[in-house]
Amino acid sequence: MDFRDAPEEAAFRERLRAWLAENAGRFPTSSAAGDDYWARQGDWHRALHTAGFFGLSWPRAYGGHALPPVYDVILDEELALAGARPRPSLGYLVQGLGRHGSEELRQRFLPGLVDGTERWCQGFSEPGAGSDLASLTTSATRDGDSYVLNGHKIWTSYSDVADWCLLLARTDPDAPRHKGISAFVVSMGQPGVEQRPLRMMNGVTSEFGQVVLDGARVPADRMVGAPGEGWALAMTVVGHEREPAELGFSARYGKLVRDLTARTEGTSLPAELAWAAVQTEMLRLHLRRRLSERLDGVRHGPEGSLDKLLMTWVEQDVGHAALAVGTTRDAELFSDYLYSRSQSVMGGTSQIQKNIIASRILGLGA
Ligand SMILES: Cc1cc2nc3c(=O)[nH]c(=O)nc-3n(C[C@H](O)[C@H](O)[C@H](O)COP(=O)(O)OP(=O)(O)OC[C@H]3O[C@@H](n4cnc5c(N)ncnc54)[C@H](O)[C@@H]3O)c2cc1C
């Protein structure tokens, strides 16, 4: 496949580059900016969308641009080149609602999700249900035209600013555990929903929190899909969460490796940095192959776990390189290192990805 830009792709790249030169500097670019970084996430999302650079491959009906996925790659490359922050990664929510929601729910919620006027969080994990998500105990009990929610969600990214939560709850306690779960769109700004911030090890308090549900209500027509379809929705969501092409981080790793290399000029290159450079290039090529498969219409299932595992290795190798170059005294690089540790946990741990690869791709243990 020829990866050079077609004329219309080159024109898009030009426009984007010009816009970034003017605008990227208005937003904190590193999570070392702590809470300020996350506080500006919504503004960054809306600025990108207003300028025509967000939701590039999503349907026009929902505020997207219906462009081929290669435009997302151009966007990610240019964001990284400009040293701008990555685009907000919402593809997994768009896919979850888009594939499982009714047309009514899609029309009501997708435009606000895509243009950033409504903020969202994902309420799957619980204190006793992370890797083993099917053991979740938050209950949704039918009461007239609504369901009443009781339970406890944790590690809920953006819960402090979210208007809506895509939430999993058990609607049928008697069904086999994967089959008794349903998904809902829950309003975060209602009585019975309490948000408690969590402090991350890099000091950030506003990226994620716990959500306690105590008699919160959700109208029955805000169920996404049929009763018991929550597990299928969860698999759609995590499958997309695990594809780095969707997350678009690889170009950012490349940029960080180049910045680190520039800092070491005149001294010997730490082994960690050399290894990170090799790994980053390997991930870039792997993603190009994935992209070319996507352009050929191949849809991925468990292969997302391979992508997630590779992405985790590379991000953590880059994190080690940042630490080798900056030591703990450089706040920004140290924050990059600390954040990289979370990659092997968020969106499903590395051990779980290996289990999926072993059982569903390699057919082991069947
Ligand atoms: C930065 C960040 C953001 C997050 N955002 C969200 C969010 O927005 N919404 C949300 O719902 N959740 C979110 N999570 C939660 C995340 O999905 C869970 O932390 C993750 O699934 C692991 O669950 P756990 O923390 O309960 O760990 P556990 O499941 O308790 O795992 C503990 C350890 O045991 C290992 N383990 C468990 N089961 C197995 C097994 N069968 N085989 C081998 N090893 C096993 C794990 O790999 C891990 O090392 C986020 C997490 C992080 C770090």
The ligand as an ORCA input file, in Angstrom:
! r2SCAN-3c Opt
* xyz 0 1
  C      -6.071      5.364     34.315
  C      -7.241      4.426     34.404
  C      -8.465      4.804     33.882
  C      -9.577      3.948     33.992
  N     -10.792      4.387     33.505
  C     -11.890      3.607     33.661
  C     -13.176      4.079     33.252
  O     -13.318      5.198     32.728
  N     -14.251      3.306     33.459
  C     -14.154      2.064     34.028
  O     -15.168      1.381     34.164
  N     -12.944      1.568     34.465
  C     -11.811      2.319     34.281
  N     -10.588      1.860     34.722
  C     -10.533      0.579     35.438
  C      -9.851     -0.565     34.692
  O     -10.655     -1.047     33.645
  C      -9.571     -1.663     35.747
  O      -8.664     -1.131     36.683
  C      -9.000     -2.906     35.131
  O      -9.951     -3.588     34.345
  C      -8.436     -3.885     36.194
  O      -9.360     -4.131     37.182
  P      -8.949     -3.998     38.729
  O      -8.295     -2.663     38.920
  O     -10.169     -4.308     39.534
  O      -7.834     -5.086     38.974
  P      -8.070     -6.642     39.255
  O      -9.042     -7.183     38.266
  O      -8.388     -6.821     40.693
  O      -6.654     -7.251     38.935
  C      -5.570     -7.276     39.892
  C      -4.405     -8.043     39.276
  O      -4.786     -9.419     39.055
  C      -4.572     -9.774     37.691
  N      -5.637    -10.691     37.236
  C      -6.963    -10.590     37.495
  N      -7.641    -11.598     36.893
  C      -6.714    -12.344     36.222
  C      -6.784    -13.519     35.410
  N      -7.945    -14.116     35.136
  N      -5.611    -14.005     34.884
  C      -4.425    -13.406     35.135
  N      -4.291    -12.290     35.924
  C      -5.419    -11.774     36.461
  C      -4.653     -8.453     36.933
  O      -3.982     -8.546     35.688
  C      -3.982     -7.501     37.911
  O      -2.584     -7.579     37.783
  C      -9.453      2.679     34.614
  C      -8.207      2.279     35.139
  C      -7.113      3.140     35.035
  C      -5.792      2.686     35.610
*
